[in-house]
Amino acid sequence: MSVVPTGEALRAARQAAGLTQAMLAQRCGVSVRTIRDLERGRVGSPQVDTSRRLLAALGMTADSRRVRVTILGSFGVQRAGAAVPLVSARQRTLLAYLALHAGHPVSSDRLLEAVWPEHSPAVDQLHQQVSRLRQMLRGQQDVRLERVPTGYQLAAPDGAVDLLDFRARVREARRSDWAYEEWAAAIAVAAGPPLADFPGLRVDPAVQAVSREIAAAVIEFATAARAAGRAGEAVEPLLTIVHEDPLNENLCAAVIRTLAAAGRHATAVDLYGRVRHDLAEELGIDPSPDLQRSYHEVLNAGTDVADGSAVHDPALMRPAQLPADLADFVGRDSELRRIREHLLENSSTAPAIVVISAAGGFGKTALAVHAAQAIRDHFPDGQLFVTLRGASGDPVEAADALGSLLSSLAVREIPVNAQDRARLFCTLTSGRKMLLVLDDATDADQVRALLPGNAGCAVLVSSRRTLAELAGAERVVLPPLAAAEAIDLLARIAGSARIAVEPAAAALLAETCAGLPLAVRVAGGRVASRPAWPLAIFADRLANSTRRLDELRLGNLAVRASLQLSYETLPAVQSWAFRMIGQWPSSELPADFAAALLSRSAAEVDEVLDPLVDLHLLESPTPDMFHIHDLLHLYARELSDRTETDAERESVAVRMMTFAGSTSQHALAVMVPRRVPDRPQDVVHSPLRLTFTDSSAARAWLDRMSSSLFQLIRQIPLTSGVVEPGAHLALLLGRYCHLRGDWLGFERSARRALELAESIGDGRLAARACISLALCLDGLYRSAEAQPLHERALDFFRKTSDQLNELRVLVNIGSSYGRRRRNAEAAGFYQEALTVATALGEQEIQIIALINSGESLNGLDRPVEARAYARRAVNLCDKVGDQGAKAIALGTLGESLTALDDRPAALVALNESLRLAERTGDRKCVAESALRLAAFYRLGCDDAAAVNWAQQALRTYDDDESRYGRARVLMELGQIRAAAGDHSKADLTWRAAADIFSALGAPEADVVADLLATVSGRR
């Protein structure tokens, strides 16, 4: 039963039926209130009897609401089988044109040109016409006018628009092995040319395309009719179409053959004479070979003559050339589905084409054969298979391939000229359903020369290239096998029992093959050839990357040989680029580093690497990243080691290191502009350096590249001339990790920098690495390990009179003592640093020393002295224009003023600190200011405000993943709750803080323990 509309749909249906709410209620035997509630959506669906009466009253049975739009032949709209009048010519044209593109968007500009060809009105007029059409279509759901970003789209099921119905029936006919009945049903829908009532649209490209589509279908219908012995029933549709397109030679040939098959030989001969005359008069050409052959077929009563070449019953030939399928084929389900859908559901007038592409060893041929075997029954006129040897360096010429194809079709005398061979091949495949598999194609030109000429045929191509220039092709790029698929293939080759006994070894074996089917097949074959050997032995051998390609060889199967075929086709520049990629430490190559690796601009990099991408020796998954398969990467590295000298490889490595170091150094300077600049001898230079205009762009680059940077510093050999720039890069990477709060990465980078510096005996570089590592260890509360590193760095810089770095060490030692809450010793080192910095005029370090001195004095409960240092820091920040440092100094000042109970001044300082921190983007300072405001309000007994500020600080530290900062806020929050008398919550909060401090090894754990003891004493 049909569903009763509700809400606005019911109101529209009632109004369309010309009924008031009262009239509808009376007809249905319900109250007016019920109708009103239904229209307002206040109730759900009514009861069954009421629904039936409503539908009857509204004339809304299922059939009564069905709409169909016809545009093939005369235009019309039917509803429940009755014509729906459209008085307005504009509405008729608009609906007809949208129906012509049913299921596809049409731009507003194109609709305006079609509906108002004489002038271009405002788009509002188009909207008005659409609104009126929607009014006409109310009360049904089949045909909908939908607004899309560029214009409008008519959405409808196949049965609601005759063109969609026609296409659906043609697809069904093509799937039905040329069954006559299906073709007859399809052609019956096409009552005439598209939009025949609209002569102004006859030259529209979309109208012409549909006309060609109908003509192709009628030709195929005629072929099916002749095969079924019912040629006479195809004559009239053919004559109708040829009347519209009298110079279509393929169509005329089909008409002549069909007339002859229907016994109308004289009419066929007469038609040929008229067409030949018209071609000569209007185009100045002779009939095509196929048209001439159709004429000779009539004259010779069945003897086939094609361009003078004798053909031995080609219509009887059903070649079946597909190689045997692989018994152990696995995976590729989605690829098989795409191939099947594209080849079997072709609605074009051209043959369906699928190109399977990937690098060597990915199983392109295996997939092509497997797919072709699965669909061969849909091509009853035969399956052809040609190997084109594209990867061999000696590809098959198109003329030779055509000769082979013609020979397969029983042509005895093959034309000499390649073009004549192509025309004859198109002739012999015309009107037939054949599958052509072109294996290992070289390029698009080679494939184009071998394409059949009709939509009944399908072409499946395999190639190491993407063949992007091949128009209309569906491209299936093969990825590596998934891990489970690779193990499944291993089991099918080596035996499932052996895989089940050693699953871990099998998984490792599959992993080292990196999903390359050829590699898995070779590994499986080697395992099968040694039935008594444990899988672990093979897995261990393949785990050695330097020997892996040697191990992946079995008889005439070898992974290296397969990869070599593609490499040897490369021009010199691309060969060199491929070898350079072998020097990159990972399979992921960022585009920025590709530019440094090749010493090219970004545009030049694309020009150099695009041929590698086309050959699938390299992938470009995103605009800023390249990827190379693991085994291809091994092969590239092997080639580089064998081809380039040690000096050449070192030069490339230095170029990558200096590019990475120079760009990272610049990015860090943009992110932390107030940091003391590096000394000239510590600046990394590279002509390829990238530049950044703001902190977010610099941070984003480092975030994206950090994994690549880690790869670089891990790959540096200790004996190489690359060590010095590598150590600089490791130091810079450590600085970045420090900013991120990545302490593990910070320590790893600092230790690597120290290791590299010591390996070349560079005392200054080693001392800088000691600064970095000691700073990291202090941050991890491992000060006992950090102390000797501080002392080593301080000793070196004092001996070499490097006072700037001496200052840095003094500040770091002070910070080390401060983190351990040894504030008196910290203050001493800060004072020493301040003295030296003042003498040198190093204002940035003066600011740091002043702020840190104030922090230490606050920790010693000496707020008067702390206030003095903080004010000096604020004044110096104003002098040099350092707003970021001023925010920190104001926070220290606010804390000292709070301790002195100068609450108005303290509040001003803390609020200004918060404002500046937010403006400069210093989230740590934002959190610290919020924490100090929480303490300020706690001491002022404003618990609500204190809690609010503490929670804001907590959120900021949570976002930045600072566990230490979170614990400090929890400690303050516990104090707020204790001051409010909520000792239970205070206890829970302090325990959470204690857990974090204890895990970090922070001395604040003892402070929290004392606070917890006070709570226990109150219970």
Stockholm file with secondary structure:
# STOCKHOLM 1.0

chainA/1-1019         MSVVPTGEALRAARQAAGLTQAMLAQRCGVSVRTIRDLERGRVGSPQVDTSRRLLAALGMTADSRRVRVTILGSFGVQRAGAAVPLVSARQRTLLAYLALHAGHPVSSDRLLEAVWPEHSPAVDQLHQQVSRLRQMLRGQQDVRLERVPTGYQLAAPDGAVDLLDFRARVREARRSDWAYEEWAAAIAVAAGPPLADFPGLRVDPAVQAVSREIAAAVIEFATAARAAGRAGEAVEPLLTIVHEDPLNENLCAAVIRTLAAAGRHATAVDLYGRVRHDLAEELGIDPSPDLQRSYHEVLNAGTDVADGSAVHDPALMRPAQLPADLADFVGRDSELRRIREHLLENSSTAPAIVVISAAGGFGKTALAVHAAQAIRDHFPDGQLFVTLRGASGDPVEAADALGSLLSSLAVREIPVNAQDRARLFCTLTSGRKMLLVLDDATDADQVRALLPGNAGCAVLVSSRRTLAELAGAERVVLPPLAAAEAIDLLARIAGSARIAVEPAAAALLAETCAGLPLAVRVAGGRVASRPAWPLAIFADRLANSTRRLDELRLGNLAVRASLQLSYETLPAVQSWAFRMIGQWPSSELPADFAAALLSRSAAEVDEVLDPLVDLHLLESPTPDMFHIHDLLHLYARELSDRTETDAERESVAVRMMTFAGSTSQHALAVMVPRRVPDRPQDVVHSPLRLTFTDSSAARAWLDRMSSSLFQLIRQIPLTSGVVEPGAHLALLLGRYCHLRGDWLGFERSARRALELAESIGDGRLAARACISLALCLDGLYRSAEAQPLHERALDFFRKTSDQLNELRVLVNIGSSYGRRRRNAEAAGFYQEALTVATALGEQEIQIIALINSGESLNGLDRPVEARAYARRAVNLCDKVGDQGAKAIALGTLGESLTALDDRPAALVALNESLRLAERTGDRKCVAESALRLAAFYRLGCDDAAAVNWAQQALRTYDDDESRYGRARVLMELGQIRAAAGDHSKADLTWRAAADIFSALGAPEADVVADLLATVSGRR
#=GR chainA/1-1019 SS CCCCCCTHHHHHHHHHTTCCHHHHHHHHTCCHHHHHHHHTTCSCCCCHHHHHHHHHHHTCCTTTTCEEEECBSSCEEEETTEECCCCCHHHHHHHHHHHHTTTSCEEHHHHHHHHCTTCCCCHHHHHHHHHHHHHHTTTCSSSEEEEETTEEEEECCGGGBHHHHHHHHHHHHHHTTSCHHHHHHHHHHCCSSBTTTCGGGTTCHHHHHHHHHHHHHHHHHHHHHHHTTCTHHHHHHHHHHHHHCTTCHHHHHHHHHHHHHTTCHHHHHHHHHHHHHHIIIIICCCCCHHHHHHHHHHHTTTCCEETTEEBSCGGGCCCBCCCCCCTTCCCCHHHHHHHHHHHHSCCSSSCEEEEEECSTTSCHHHHHHHHHHHHGGGCTTCEEEEECCGGGSSCCCHHHHHHHHHHHTTBSSCCSSHHHHHHHHHHHHTTCCCEEEEEEECCHHHHHTTCCSSTTCEEEEEESSCCTTSTTEEEEECCCCCHHHHHHHHHHHHCHHHHHHCHHHHHHHHHHTTTCHHHHHHHHHHHHHCTTSCHHHHHHHHHCTTTHHHHSEETTEEHHHHHHHHHTTSCHHHHHHHHHHTTSSSSEEEHHHHHHHHTCCHHHHHHHHHHHHHTTSSEEEETTEEECCHHHHHHHHHHHHHHSCHHHHHHHHHHHHHHHHHHHHHHHHHHCTTSCCCCGGGCCCCTTCCCCSSHHHHHHHHHHHHHHHHHHHHHCCTTSTTHHHHHHHHHHHHHHHHHHTCHHHHHHHHHHHHHHHHHTTCHHHHHHHHHHHHHHHHHTTCHHHHHHHHHHHHHHHHHTTCHHHHHHHHHHHHHHHHHTTCHHHHHHHHHHHHHHHHHHTCHHHHHHHHHHHHHHHHHTTCHHHHHHHHHHHHHHHHHHTCHHHHHHHHHHHHHHHHHTTCHHHHHHHHHHHHHHHHHHTCHHHHHHHHHHHHHHHHHTTCHHHHHHHHHHHHHHHHHTTCHHHHHHHHHHHHHHHHHTTCHHHHHHHHHHHHHHHHHHTCTHHHHHHHHHHHHHHHC
#=GC SS_cons          CCCCCCTHHHHHHHHHTTCCHHHHHHHHTCCHHHHHHHHTTCSCCCCHHHHHHHHHHHTCCTTTTCEEEECBSSCEEEETTEECCCCCHHHHHHHHHHHHTTTSCEEHHHHHHHHCTTCCCCHHHHHHHHHHHHHHTTTCSSSEEEEETTEEEEECCGGGBHHHHHHHHHHHHHHTTSCHHHHHHHHHHCCSSBTTTCGGGTTCHHHHHHHHHHHHHHHHHHHHHHHTTCTHHHHHHHHHHHHHCTTCHHHHHHHHHHHHHTTCHHHHHHHHHHHHHHIIIIICCCCCHHHHHHHHHHHTTTCCEETTEEBSCGGGCCCBCCCCCCTTCCCCHHHHHHHHHHHHSCCSSSCEEEEEECSTTSCHHHHHHHHHHHHGGGCTTCEEEEECCGGGSSCCCHHHHHHHHHHHTTBSSCCSSHHHHHHHHHHHHTTCCCEEEEEEECCHHHHHTTCCSSTTCEEEEEESSCCTTSTTEEEEECCCCCHHHHHHHHHHHHCHHHHHHCHHHHHHHHHHTTTCHHHHHHHHHHHHHCTTSCHHHHHHHHHCTTTHHHHSEETTEEHHHHHHHHHTTSCHHHHHHHHHHTTSSSSEEEHHHHHHHHTCCHHHHHHHHHHHHHTTSSEEEETTEEECCHHHHHHHHHHHHHHSCHHHHHHHHHHHHHHHHHHHHHHHHHHCTTSCCCCGGGCCCCTTCCCCSSHHHHHHHHHHHHHHHHHHHHHCCTTSTTHHHHHHHHHHHHHHHHHHTCHHHHHHHHHHHHHHHHHTTCHHHHHHHHHHHHHHHHHTTCHHHHHHHHHHHHHHHHHTTCHHHHHHHHHHHHHHHHHTTCHHHHHHHHHHHHHHHHHHTCHHHHHHHHHHHHHHHHHTTCHHHHHHHHHHHHHHHHHHTCHHHHHHHHHHHHHHHHHTTCHHHHHHHHHHHHHHHHHHTCHHHHHHHHHHHHHHHHHTTCHHHHHHHHHHHHHHHHHTTCHHHHHHHHHHHHHHHHHTTCHHHHHHHHHHHHHHHHHHTCTHHHHHHHHHHHHHHHC
//
